[in-house]
Structures are given as C-alpha cells and as structure tokens.
Amino acid sequence: MKFITRSLSPQESRIVLTLAEQGRRDASREEIIRILGASPKAADNVIEGLRRKGWLERAAWGKYLLVPPDQGPDALGDGNLLALASRIANPYYIGFGTAAAHYGLTTQLRNVISLVTPARVRGRHLGDARVNIINQTPKKFFGFEPVDVLGHKVMMSDREKTTLDCIDHPELAGGIAEAALIVANASRRFDWHKATEYLGRIGSSPLIHRFGWLVDHVKAEMPDETRAQLLQRSARSRKTWLGSDPTRATVKGAIGLDETWRVFVNVAAEQLRESAGLGRRKVARRKPE
C-alpha cells in the first residue's frame, strides 16, 4: 500500500498506516500504545501530533477517529462529526432534526447534533457543532439502525421513527412548521405498517392524534386500513392539542379544533401554509402527441 507521510513522523505514520491497512476508522489510546510498543507518555505525544495535523479526531475520552488518508488531513465534514458524536455514548442513536437532514426530509442546516441515549452524559462541542443529549424513555428508545456516513457506521433512527420523534418533540426538529414539512417529505417513502407498529409501541395517544392530523394536513396517501386503525385508537382517548397548550393561551389565527382527529390545532394557518398538501404525490402527465 503506497502512502505519502505528508510530514508525519515515523511513529505517526505507523499508526495511520496500521489503521488504514486494517480498514479501521477508530482506535483507543490503549490500542495506539500497543501498536507503538511505547510508553503511555510517548503514545500520548504521537496522538497529540496526529490530532494537531488533522489525522485523528477525539471522539470521547481515550477514543479517536482516523480521518482516512484518501480524504486527506483536512477532511472533517458533517459525516465525520456524526461519527465523532457516535462515540460519546452507548447505546445511542442520531435522531430528530439531525436524522431528518440525513434523509433529506428537511433543508434546514443546523449546527446541533441530536444524540439520543439512555446514558447520563453531557453534551459537548465538536468543531462548530454542539451535541445535544436527549434522554428518551425506554419505551421510545427503538427504531434505529446502522447507516453508512462517509465510511462510518452510525446508529440512526429510521425514516418512520425520525418522523414520529419530530412530531413528538417538534422543538428538536426546528419547530412545528418544520415538523409538518418533515411529515410531508417522509410520507412519500413511508412504511405505514411500521409507523403504525411504532405508534403502538410508544403508546402515546396524543401522538396518534397529532400524527393523523398532520398526515391529513399534508394530504399524504395513508392506506385506508392504517387510517381506520389510528382513528379507532384516537377515538378511545381524550382530545389533545398540536402546538402550544391552548389552556394557557390560544395562538392568534389558530386553525382550531379538528373533530376527525380530536385535536385542537393551536397553530396559525399561515405558519403551516407551506406544508399544506405537500405530501400529495405528483402524477406526471403525458404530453399531448
């Protein structure tokens, strides 16, 4: 394997070469000590040199990510930031607005990475991004899978769980208007059976009301069977609201009560105008001959 050291010392090159040849993208301090066969202090000096030159990025205490040689020492982008964030806690998943952006469900660019984990860890800054730690309840900690982000395997909520999470906590998705846009964009490639199963596992009646109303609002093509199931569930529970709590204050120009989904939409119509009907599939028309 040919490799240009680019001002790396022999010991630094040894670490980069060893990890690259093994197809590794991460290493612990203990592994680097073992590769070098050196003292911890000497290994720390090598690690510091590699970090200074942009070949290693610290992910957590004693854990580092390799910026691959084929990407060069300046290749620290959003993908690497997600890989770095993934080392902060275990188990975890990347979710909410961050996952929505990964799937192309939102065009909002944020410098916040939403890391969902049951572990009690602190948020931190990675480059210009801030990692926001979200402690979900155990019954909501599911619906994620490994995805490839620039060669790194990162646990991320799937499309359906991302959508439900963003409805459940729109403040973590850019607000209710952005959550509605996420519903519209996600619905075009939605697994409705999976979403229904997820709603059952979460066990939140208000979430069913809000999900159903937003699906109707964006005019997504919900299967009749799914719609019937969700309407039956919502009919068994008390009315709820979408947006801010109307018992505290009603938003000026609020859309108001929807009897179908038994939800008071305490959101101004103008705020949701952009997402209205957006989930409707566009049918390509044949040009006249």
C-alpha positions in Angstrom: 0.0 0.0 0.0 1.5 3.3 -1.1 1.1 6.2 1.3 2.6 9.7 1.5 3.5 10.6 5.0 3.0 14.4 4.4 5.3 15.5 7.2 4.2 12.6 9.5 6.9 11.3 11.8 7.8 7.6 11.5 5.7 6.8 14.7 2.8 8.8 13.4 3.0 7.1 10.0 3.0 3.8 11.8 -0.4 4.5 13.4 -2.0 5.9 10.3 -0.7 3.0 8.1 -1.7 0.3 10.6 -5.2 1.5 11.0 -5.6 2.3 7.2 -4.3 -1.2 6.2 -6.7 -2.9 8.7 -9.6 -0.8 7.3 -10.0 0.7 10.8 -11.7 4.1 11.3 -11.2 4.3 15.1 -8.8 3.4 17.8 -8.5 3.7 21.5 -5.5 5.1 23.4 -4.6 1.5 24.6 -4.6 0.2 21.1 -2.2 3.0 19.9 0.1 2.3 22.9 0.1 -1.4 21.8 0.8 -0.6 18.1 3.7 1.6 19.0 5.0 -0.6 21.7 5.8 2.6 23.6 5.1 4.1 27.0 1.8 5.8 27.5 3.5 9.2 27.6 5.3 8.6 24.3 2.0 7.4 22.8 0.2 10.5 24.0 2.8 12.6 22.2 2.1 10.8 19.0 -1.7 11.1 19.5 -1.3 14.8 20.1 0.8 15.2 16.9 -1.8 13.3 14.8 -4.6 15.4 16.3 -2.7 18.6 15.6 -2.1 17.6 12.0 -5.7 16.6 11.4 -5.3 12.8 11.1 -7.0 11.9 14.4 -10.1 13.5 16.0 -11.0 12.8 19.6 -14.4 11.2 19.9 -14.5 10.6 23.7 -12.1 10.1 26.5 -9.3 7.8 25.2 -11.1 7.2 21.9 -10.2 8.6 18.5 -11.4 8.6 14.9 -9.0 8.4 12.0 -9.5 10.8 9.1 -8.8 8.4 6.2 -5.6 9.0 4.2 -7.6 9.1 0.9 -9.6 12.0 2.3 -6.5 14.0 3.5 -5.8 15.7 6.8 -8.4 18.5 6.2 -11.4 16.2 5.7 -13.5 17.0 8.7 -17.1 17.3 7.5 -20.6 16.7 8.8 -20.2 12.9 8.3 -17.1 12.8 10.5 -18.8 14.9 13.1 -21.7 12.3 13.3 -19.1 9.6 13.6 -17.4 11.5 16.4 -20.7 12.1 18.1 -21.5 8.4 17.9 -18.6 7.6 20.3 -20.0 9.8 23.1 -22.4 7.2 24.5 -23.5 3.6 24.0 -26.2 2.7 23.3 -27.4 5.7 21.2 -28.9 6.8 18.0 -28.7 10.0 16.0 -32.2 11.4 15.7 -34.7 14.2 15.4 -33.6 17.1 13.1 -30.2 15.6 12.5 -31.6 12.3 11.2 -34.2 14.3 9.2 -31.5 16.2 7.5 -29.6 13.0 6.7 -32.6 11.6 4.9 -33.3 14.8 3.1 -36.6 15.4 4.9 -35.5 19.0 5.8 -33.4 21.6 4.2 -32.6 23.3 7.5 -28.9 23.3 8.2 -28.1 23.2 11.9 -25.0 23.1 14.0 -26.7 20.9 16.5 -26.3 17.1 16.5 -29.2 15.3 18.3 -27.8 12.3 20.1 -30.5 10.1 21.8 -29.3 7.8 24.6 -30.4 6.4 28.0 -26.9 7.1 29.3 -26.4 10.2 31.5 -23.7 12.0 29.6 -23.0 15.7 29.0 -23.4 17.4 25.7 -20.3 18.8 24.1 -19.0 20.7 21.2 -17.4 19.0 18.1 -15.8 21.6 15.9 -18.5 24.2 15.2 -21.3 21.8 16.2 -22.9 21.2 19.5 -24.0 17.7 20.5 -27.4 17.8 22.3 -28.0 14.8 24.5 -31.6 13.6 24.6 -32.6 11.0 27.2 -35.6 9.2 25.7 -37.8 7.0 27.9 -37.1 3.2 27.5 -40.3 2.6 25.5 -39.3 5.3 22.9 -35.7 4.0 22.6 -36.1 1.9 19.4 -36.5 2.3 15.7 -32.8 2.8 14.7 -30.3 1.0 12.6 -26.8 1.4 11.3 -26.3 3.7 8.3 -23.2 4.4 6.4 -22.0 8.0 6.7 -18.8 8.6 4.7 -17.5 5.1 5.5 -18.5 5.2 9.2 -21.3 3.0 10.6 -23.6 5.3 12.7 -26.8 4.3 14.5 -29.6 6.5 13.3 -33.4 6.4 13.7 -35.1 5.2 10.5 -37.4 7.3 8.4 -40.5 6.4 10.3 -39.1 6.8 13.8 -37.5 10.0 12.8 -40.8 11.4 11.7 -42.7 10.3 14.8 -39.9 11.7 17.0 -40.1 15.1 15.3 -43.9 15.2 15.8 -43.5 14.2 19.4 -40.9 16.9 20.1 -41.0 19.5 17.3 -38.7 21.8 19.2 -35.9 19.3 18.4 -36.8 19.4 14.7 -36.9 23.2 14.1 -40.5 23.8 15.2 -44.0 22.6 14.3 -43.8 24.1 10.8 -40.6 22.2 10.1 -42.1 19.0 11.6 -45.0 19.3 9.2 -42.6 19.6 6.3 -40.8 16.5 7.5 -44.1 14.6 7.6 -44.8 15.6 4.0 -41.4 14.7 2.7 -41.2 11.4 4.7 -44.7 10.2 3.7 -43.7 9.7 0.0 -41.4 6.8 1.0 -43.2 5.8 4.2 -43.7 2.3 5.6 -47.2 2.8 7.1 -47.3 -0.6 8.7 -44.0 0.1 10.5 -45.2 3.6 11.6 -48.4 2.1 13.0 -46.4 -0.5 14.9 -44.2 2.2 16.3 -47.1 4.2 17.4 -48.4 1.2 19.3 -45.0 0.6 21.0 -44.7 4.3 22.0 -48.2 4.1 23.5 -48.9 7.9 23.3 -52.5 8.8 22.4 -51.7 12.5 21.8 -49.0 11.4 19.3 -51.6 9.4 17.3 -53.9 12.5 17.2 -51.1 14.8 16.1 -49.7 12.3 13.5 -53.1 11.7 12.0 -53.9 15.4 11.7 -50.5 16.3 10.1 -50.8 13.4 7.6 -54.2 14.8 6.6 -52.9 18.3 6.5 -50.1 17.4 4.1 -52.5 15.1 2.2 -50.3 12.1 2.3 -51.7 8.9 0.9 -52.3 7.0 4.1 -53.7 3.5 3.5 -57.3 3.1 4.4 -56.6 0.2 6.8 -53.9 2.3 8.7 -56.3 5.3 8.8 -59.1 3.2 10.3 -56.8 1.7 13.0 -55.5 5.1 14.0 -58.9 6.7 14.1 -60.2 3.9 16.3 -57.3 4.4 18.7 -57.7 8.2 18.8 -61.5 7.8 19.5 -60.8 5.9 22.7 -58.7 8.7 24.2 -59.3 12.3 25.2 -58.9 15.3 22.9 -55.4 16.9 22.8 -53.7 19.7 21.0 -51.0 20.4 18.5 -48.7 23.3 19.1 -48.7 25.2 22.4 -51.1 24.3 25.2 -54.4 26.2 24.5 -55.4 26.2 28.1 -52.6 28.7 28.7 -53.0 30.8 25.6 -54.7 30.5 22.2 -52.5 31.4 19.3 -53.9 34.3 17.2 -55.3 32.9 14.0 -55.1 29.3 15.3 -56.6 26.6 13.0 -58.7 25.4 15.8 -60.5 22.1 16.7 -60.4 19.2 14.2 -63.2 16.8 15.1 -61.8 13.9 13.0 -58.6 13.5 14.9 -59.9 15.2 18.1 -57.1 17.7 18.2 -57.1 21.4 18.8 -54.5 22.8 16.4 -53.1 25.8 18.3 -51.0 26.9 15.3 -51.7 29.8 13.0 -52.7 28.6 9.5 -50.1 30.9 8.0 -47.4 29.0 9.9 -48.4 25.7 8.2 -49.2 27.1 4.8 -46.0 25.9 3.2 -46.7 22.3 4.1 -50.4 22.2 3.3 -51.0 19.5 0.6 -47.2 18.9 0.2 -47.4 15.2 0.8 -49.7 14.6 -2.2 -47.9 12.5 -4.8 -47.4 14.3 -8.1 -48.6 12.4 -11.1 -46.6 13.0 -14.3 -49.0 13.9 -17.1 -48.3 12.7 -20.6 -47.7 15.4 -23.1 -50.3 15.5 -26.0 -49.0 14.0 -29.2 
